[in-house]
């Protein structure tokens, strides 16, 4: 069960890293690539934003599903929820 918990934890930590990059992405993109004009930069960034949101929603959904599956497996294998919510 520890491997499932580690997997779920790594998914949530990955979200934090993605958010940090997301907040600094425009600045990093402007500095690292030469764009023809501001309109091209905005168009490219809008496309990245759209795909980033799609990937984030999928990633978050899979994280929630993995958490629920791990809780279910612990409950089924132990027959109790004590390991999920210790006193």
trRosetta pair geometry for C-beta under 8 A, 3 or more apart (Angstrom, degrees):
i j d omega theta_ij theta_ji phi_ij phi_ji
1 4 5.6 -52 -159 34 48 112
1 5 6.4 46 147 -18 74 104
1 70 7.2 113 -156 -162 85 96
1 73 7.1 180 -111 109 96 114
1 74 5.9 77 -134 -90 139 94
1 77 7.6 -152 -68 59 121 152
1 83 7.9 9 140 151 167 148
2 5 5.6 -55 -148 39 37 112
2 6 6.2 40 153 -21 68 105
3 6 5.6 -50 -145 36 33 114
3 7 6.4 39 153 -23 63 103
4 7 5.6 -52 -151 32 32 114
4 8 6.5 30 152 -17 64 104
4 66 7.5 -171 -171 177 86 93
4 69 7.8 -126 -161 103 130 93
4 70 4.3 162 146 -113 127 113
4 73 6.9 -178 -78 61 177 144
5 8 5.8 -54 -149 36 33 110
5 9 6.3 34 152 -19 66 106
5 70 6.4 137 -72 -175 59 151
6 9 5.6 -53 -146 37 32 113
6 10 6.3 33 155 -21 65 105
7 10 5.8 -55 -150 34 29 110
7 11 6.7 33 151 -22 62 102
7 66 6.4 -116 116 -180 109 140
8 11 5.7 -51 -155 29 34 114
8 12 6.8 27 152 -13 65 104
8 63 6.7 107 -151 -158 72 75
8 66 5.1 -176 -95 119 88 114
8 67 5.2 105 -143 -82 136 73
8 70 5.9 -81 -41 -3 139 154
9 12 6.0 -59 -152 39 34 106
9 13 6.3 30 153 -16 68 108
10 13 5.7 -54 -142 40 33 111
10 14 6.3 43 155 -27 64 104
11 14 5.7 -54 -154 30 29 116
11 15 7.1 36 148 -25 60 99
11 59 7.2 179 -166 178 96 86
11 62 7.0 -137 -145 103 142 94
11 63 4.2 176 135 -105 134 99
11 66 6.4 126 -4 51 160 149
12 15 5.6 -43 -158 22 39 116
12 16 7.3 41 147 -19 63 97
12 63 6.0 117 -66 -157 71 139
13 16 5.6 -46 -159 28 42 114
13 17 6.9 41 147 -14 67 102
14 17 5.7 -53 -152 37 38 111
14 18 6.3 39 151 -20 68 106
14 59 7.2 -117 106 -175 119 133
15 18 5.6 -56 -149 38 32 113
15 19 6.4 35 153 -22 65 104
15 56 7.5 90 -133 -143 90 87
15 59 6.7 163 -87 126 90 124
15 60 6.7 74 -105 -86 133 84
15 63 7.1 -27 -43 -49 128 162
16 19 5.8 -54 -151 32 31 112
16 20 6.7 32 152 -19 64 103
17 20 5.8 -53 -151 32 34 112
17 21 6.5 27 155 -11 66 106
18 21 5.8 -57 -148 42 33 108
18 22 6.0 39 151 -26 66 109
18 52 7.9 164 178 -161 110 100
18 56 6.7 171 132 -98 144 95
18 59 7.6 93 -6 88 168 167
19 22 5.3 -53 -144 35 32 118
19 23 6.4 31 159 -20 65 102
20 23 6.2 -55 -151 33 28 107
20 24 6.7 -2 159 7 62 112
21 24 6.3 -75 -146 53 30 93
21 25 5.9 60 152 -68 68 92
21 28 7.8 -40 -159 14 74 155
22 25 5.5 -23 -143 -17 28 123
22 52 6.2 135 -113 178 110 146
24 27 5.5 -60 -170 47 67 112
24 28 5.6 67 135 -25 88 109
25 28 5.7 -62 -143 41 30 110
25 29 5.9 28 162 -20 68 109
25 45 7.7 141 121 -137 108 96
25 48 6.9 -163 158 133 140 140
25 52 7.9 -92 -50 -79 173 158
26 29 5.8 -56 -144 37 27 110
26 30 6.3 26 159 -19 64 107
26 45 5.9 38 -107 -130 90 139
27 30 6.0 -55 -146 35 28 109
27 31 6.4 18 159 -11 63 112
28 31 6.1 -66 -148 42 27 106
28 32 5.9 5 164 -6 66 121
29 32 6.2 -70 -135 44 24 99
29 33 6.0 -29 -176 26 65 114
29 41 7.4 141 123 -154 114 94
29 44 7.4 -173 174 111 141 120
29 45 6.5 162 80 -88 160 97
29 48 7.6 -153 -80 6 154 168
30 33 7.5 -80 -127 52 13 77
30 35 7.6 -53 -126 1 62 123
30 41 6.5 43 -99 -150 85 138
35 38 7.4 96 109 -86 133 24
35 40 4.8 179 -173 88 105 112
35 41 4.3 44 179 -64 178 91
35 44 7.2 -138 -111 14 124 139
36 40 4.8 79 46 -2 93 153
37 40 5.4 104 55 6 67 99
37 41 7.3 -126 104 -2 40 91
38 41 5.4 -55 -151 37 38 115
38 42 6.2 37 153 -19 70 105
39 42 5.8 -53 -147 37 31 110
39 43 6.3 33 154 -20 65 106
40 43 5.7 -55 -147 36 31 112
40 44 6.3 29 156 -17 66 107
41 44 6.0 -58 -148 38 28 108
41 45 6.2 23 156 -16 64 111
42 45 5.8 -59 -144 41 29 110
42 46 6.3 33 156 -23 65 105
43 46 5.8 -53 -149 32 29 111
43 47 6.7 28 153 -17 62 104
44 47 5.8 -56 -155 35 33 112
44 48 6.5 31 149 -16 66 106
45 48 5.5 -51 -145 39 36 112
45 49 6.2 41 153 -24 66 104
46 49 5.5 -51 -147 34 32 115
46 50 6.4 36 153 -22 64 103
47 50 5.7 -51 -149 32 31 113
47 51 6.5 21 156 -8 65 107
48 51 6.0 -61 -146 45 30 104
48 52 5.9 35 155 -25 66 111
49 52 5.6 -54 -142 36 27 115
49 53 6.4 29 158 -20 62 105
50 53 6.1 -58 -155 33 26 109
50 54 6.7 25 150 -17 62 106
51 54 5.5 -52 -148 36 37 114
51 55 6.2 34 156 -16 68 106
52 55 5.9 -56 -146 40 30 108
52 56 6.1 32 155 -21 65 108
53 56 5.6 -52 -143 36 30 113
53 57 6.4 31 158 -20 64 104
54 57 6.0 -57 -151 34 28 109
54 58 6.5 23 154 -13 63 108
55 58 5.8 -58 -149 40 32 110
55 59 5.9 33 154 -21 68 112
56 59 5.6 -57 -142 40 28 112
56 60 6.0 26 161 -17 66 109
57 60 6.0 -54 -142 39 26 108
57 61 6.2 29 157 -21 62 109
58 61 5.8 -58 -149 36 27 112
58 62 6.4 25 155 -17 64 107
59 62 5.9 -57 -150 37 28 109
59 63 6.5 31 151 -22 62 106
60 63 5.5 -52 -151 32 34 116
60 64 6.5 32 153 -17 66 102
61 64 5.9 -54 -151 35 32 109
61 65 6.3 31 152 -17 65 107
62 65 5.5 -53 -144 39 34 113
62 66 6.1 37 155 -21 66 105
63 66 5.8 -53 -146 36 28 111
63 67 6.5 30 153 -20 62 105
64 67 5.7 -53 -151 34 32 113
64 68 6.4 29 154 -16 65 106
65 68 5.8 -56 -147 38 31 109
65 69 6.2 31 155 -19 66 107
66 69 5.7 -54 -144 38 30 111
66 70 6.3 30 157 -19 64 106
67 70 5.9 -57 -149 36 29 108
67 71 6.4 28 154 -17 64 106
68 71 5.7 -53 -147 37 32 111
68 72 6.2 34 153 -20 65 107
69 72 5.6 -55 -147 37 31 114
69 73 6.3 31 155 -19 65 106
70 73 5.7 -52 -144 36 32 110
70 74 6.4 33 156 -19 64 104
71 74 5.9 -54 -149 36 30 110
71 75 6.3 29 154 -18 64 108
71 84 5.7 62 -141 -115 90 130
72 75 5.7 -59 -150 38 29 111
72 76 6.2 24 156 -16 67 109
73 76 5.8 -56 -140 40 30 107
73 77 5.9 21 163 -13 67 112
74 77 6.2 -61 -139 42 24 103
74 78 6.0 -5 171 8 64 117
74 81 8.0 80 111 -127 104 50
74 83 5.3 -126 178 85 123 125
74 84 5.9 138 101 -61 138 93
75 78 6.7 -72 -136 51 19 90
75 79 7.6 71 173 -101 52 6
75 80 7.2 -129 -141 86 62 17
75 81 5.7 -1 -108 -86 99 72
75 84 6.8 -4 -66 -30 89 133
76 79 7.7 20 -172 -71 22 46
78 82 7.1 -117 138 47 139 91
78 83 5.6 127 -1 1 171 126
80 83 7.3 108 91 1 87 81
81 84 4.6 -51 -171 40 77 119
81 85 5.7 15 141 24 101 100
82 85 7.1 -87 -139 65 24 63
82 86 6.3 54 172 -98 69 62
82 87 7.9 -34 -147 -17 87 85
83 86 6.9 7 -131 -60 26 92
